[in-house]
Amino acid sequence: MNCEQVRESALDSLDGPMGAGPRLLMEKHVATCDACRRFTELQQRIDARLTAAVPVASLSPGFRRSLQQKIDASAASSWSESLPDIAHLAGCALAILVLLLVLPQYSRTLLVTGAGFTTVTYFLQAVLRTSLETLDDRL
């Protein structure tokens, strides 16, 4: 092991036990390298002081269940928040496609007008949604 690997291993060893092979290689290097020995000792002292100074957090029995419910609710709400956007864009795309099939001679005009209409109505929808969310927050 070189010095960089030993220092990384020394830091990793503070998180949990190391395997016998890497631990032996690290100890062998530390026995011959003063800089790595001082680094390892310093890190161990810092870890001991932090462990003594910072209490271990205790979680309530229902914490994991509560956290999982919040994660599930967040995942479900992200789909429902994007649903109006998806419906708007899909509806506009479908309308443009139908008009292109019915009026193929005006395809360029329909594409430009459809894209403009979609952009403007999407902006209006975003403004309306923001206004309703602000109103809901006030209530």
Phi and psi in degrees as a GROMACS rama.xvg file:
@    title "Ramachandran Plot"
@    xaxis  label "Phi"
@    yaxis  label "Psi"
@TYPE xy
-95.3162  175.803  ASN-2
-59.9832  -41.9087  CYS-3
-62.603  -44.153  GLU-4
-63.7433  -38.967  GLN-5
-65.2966  -42.9617  VAL-6
-64.9281  -40.1589  ARG-7
-63.8834  -42.918  GLU-8
-63.8471  -38.6077  SER-9
-62.5866  -42.3386  ALA-10
-67.6024  -40.5743  LEU-11
-64.6271  -33.9302  ASP-12
-67.2401  -20.5874  SER-13
-71.8127  -23.4386  LEU-14
-81.7785  -23.6571  ASP-15
174.573  176.078  GLY-16
-66.986  145.948  PRO-17
-98.1758  162.616  MET-18
-68.2862  159.945  GLY-19
-63.3454  -40.8967  ALA-20
-63.2529  -56.2943  GLY-21
-61.2315  -35.6293  PRO-22
-64.9402  -41.4888  ARG-23
-65.2714  -43.6735  LEU-24
-62.2748  -40.9444  LEU-25
-64.8876  -46.6912  MET-26
-62.6453  -36.8662  GLU-27
-64.7029  -43.5747  LYS-28
-67.3214  -44.9154  HIS-29
-61.8138  -32.3909  VAL-30
-66.1238  -25.2261  ALA-31
-108.146  -9.31583  THR-32
-119.907  109.574  CYS-33
-63.3172  -38.9175  ASP-34
-63.5871  -43.7629  ALA-35
-70.2544  -35.5476  CYS-36
-63.5328  -45.6617  ARG-37
-63.5098  -41.5068  ARG-38
-60.364  -47.7869  PHE-39
-62.6308  -44.5267  THR-40
-64.076  -41.78  GLU-41
-61.8474  -44.4856  LEU-42
-64.2239  -38.6594  GLN-43
-66.1036  -39.6424  GLN-44
-66.0184  -42.6266  ARG-45
-61.4699  -44.2391  ILE-46
-61.7781  -41.7346  ASP-47
-64.4218  -41.6274  ALA-48
-67.0919  -41.4635  ARG-49
-65.1972  -41.2527  LEU-50
-61.5428  -39.2585  THR-51
-72.8252  -33.6465  ALA-52
-83.564  -32.2576  ALA-53
-104.945  116.936  VAL-54
-69.8709  151.111  PRO-55
-71.6705  130.255  VAL-56
-72.5946  135.55  ALA-57
-111.157  131.138  SER-58
-103.625  146.279  LEU-59
-68.7942  158.099  SER-60
-59.6321  -30.7149  PRO-61
-91.7694  7.71231  GLY-62
-61.6677  -49.1973  PHE-63
-61.1906  -42.773  ARG-64
-63.2822  -45.5767  ARG-65
-62.2808  -43.3748  SER-66
-62.7348  -43.061  LEU-67
-63.6852  -39.3413  GLN-68
-63.4821  -40.9525  GLN-69
-66.1452  -39.1111  LYS-70
-64.4735  -44.4864  ILE-71
-62.8133  -41.8198  ASP-72
-65.1253  -38.5753  ALA-73
-65.4055  -41.9811  SER-74
-65.654  -39.7884  ALA-75
-68.8404  -38.9213  ALA-76
-72.4433  -28.344  SER-77
-65.1517  -34.256  SER-78
-69.726  -44.637  TRP-79
-67.6054  -28.2164  SER-80
-71.4329  -31.4951  GLU-81
-90.2487  -9.17757  SER-82
-60.0032  -43.6355  LEU-83
-61.0558  -36.9457  PRO-84
-64.7428  -44.8008  ASP-85
-64.1294  -44.546  ILE-86
-62.8981  -41.2839  ALA-87
-63.0722  -50.3776  HIS-88
-65.8612  -39.176  LEU-89
-66.3465  -41.1304  ALA-90
-63.6691  -44.3997  GLY-91
-64.946  -41.4165  CYS-92
-63.4867  -40.7725  ALA-93
-65.1398  -42.7012  LEU-94
-62.4844  -42.7654  ALA-95
-63.9897  -41.9821  ILE-96
-61.9993  -44.2001  LEU-97
-62.4212  -44.8035  VAL-98
-63.6055  -36.4435  LEU-99
-65.2968  -36.0796  LEU-100
-71.303  -37.0905  LEU-101
-78.9321  -39.1692  VAL-102
-124.311  66.9452  LEU-103
-64.6661  -24.7627  PRO-104
-68.8882  -18.3748  GLN-105
-108.979  29.893  TYR-106
-59.6514  -42.7536  SER-107
-64.2234  -45.1899  ARG-108
-64.3119  -41.9386  THR-109
-63.6534  -40.6668  LEU-110
-65.8389  -44.8593  LEU-111
-66.6651  -47.1551  VAL-112
-64.86  -41.9801  THR-113
-63.4469  -42.2903  GLY-114
-64.8974  -41.9002  ALA-115
-63.7667  -45.8922  GLY-116
-61.0894  -44.382  PHE-117
-61.1106  -43.2194  THR-118
-64.1104  -47.3527  THR-119
-64.7653  -45.3898  VAL-120
-69.8074  -30.5404  THR-121
-66.3757  -41.9208  TYR-122
-61.7245  -44.8942  PHE-123
-62.5303  -39.7877  LEU-124
-62.9616  -41.7521  GLN-125
-64.6293  -40.9383  ALA-126
-64.8584  -43.8189  VAL-127
-62.9394  -43.74  LEU-128
-62.4448  -44.5396  ARG-129
-62.4886  -41.5763  THR-130
-63.3548  -42.1358  SER-131
-67.666  -37.6982  LEU-132
-66.3877  -39.1276  GLU-133
-64.6742  -42.7648  THR-134
-63.5124  -42.064  LEU-135
-64.11  -38.7268  ASP-136
-65.4779  -33.9349  ASP-137
-71.526  -30.1017  ARG-138
